[in-house]
Amino acid sequence: MKKFNSKTYQIVIISILAVAVIYFVINMFTTGTGLDFSLLWHWVFIICFIFTTLANVREKRAIGTTIGLSGILICVASIVLMAI
């Protein structure tokens, strides 16, 4: 049986996460509904995702960095949607 290296698994997981986030953001804008919590909590989550992203970039962990950036993108898209 052919073995896959960890880089292949990382690319697959990152690709699945990217497609899911793109779908979620497009769905948010087409339905016109953002996340169901206050603006304060949006900023709390954005700050937490920034720290998550920075910690994973420092450790060179691709999946953790992708999760952090995805969370930032979803929260920022929700704030933009609330402002419209």
N, C-alpha and C positions, 0 to 999 in steps of 0.2 A: 504494500500500500504506500502511495506517495505521501510524504510528509510535507506539510506547509510550514513555512517559517512564520515567526510572529509578525513580521512586517506585512504579510498577506492578510492575516487576520485583522491587523490594525486598519488596513486600507478598506477591508470589507465593512468593518464596524463604523468607521468614519463615513463611508459612503452611505450606509443605511441611515445614520443619524442626520447627515446633510439633506438627504431626500425627505426625511420626516420633518425636519425643521422648515425646509422650503415649502412643503405642502401645508404645514401648520400656519405659516405666515401668510401664504396666499389665501388660505381658508379664512383667516382672521379678517383680511381686507375685503374679501368678497361678501362675507356675511355682515361685516361692519361691527363685530363684537370683539372686544379685547379681553384681557384677563379680568376676572371678577374680584379684584381687590383694589385697595386704595392706592393713590399715587405714592404715599409714603412707603408702602410695601414694595412697590415697583422699584423705588430707589434702593431700598434695603437689599432686595434680591440682586440688583445690578451691581452694587458694591460687593456683595458676596461672590458673584460670578467673576468680577474683576480680580479679586484675590485668588479665586480658584484658578483662573486662567494664568495669572502671573506665577503662581506656585508651580503649575504644570509646565509652563514655558521654561522656567528656571531648571526644572528637573528633566526637561526634554521628553515629556510624556505626551504623545500625540492625541491619545483618546481623551485624556483629561482636559487638554487644551481645547479640543473640539467641543466637549461638553460645556466648558465655560463660555466659549464664544457663542454657542447655540443659545444658552440661557440669556446672554446679553442681547443677542439679536431678537429673541422673542419678547423680552421685556421692553426694549426700545421700540419695537414695532407696536406693542400694545399702548405705550405712551403716545406715540404718533397718532394712533387710531383714536385715542381718547381726546387728543387735541383737535382732530378734524371735526 
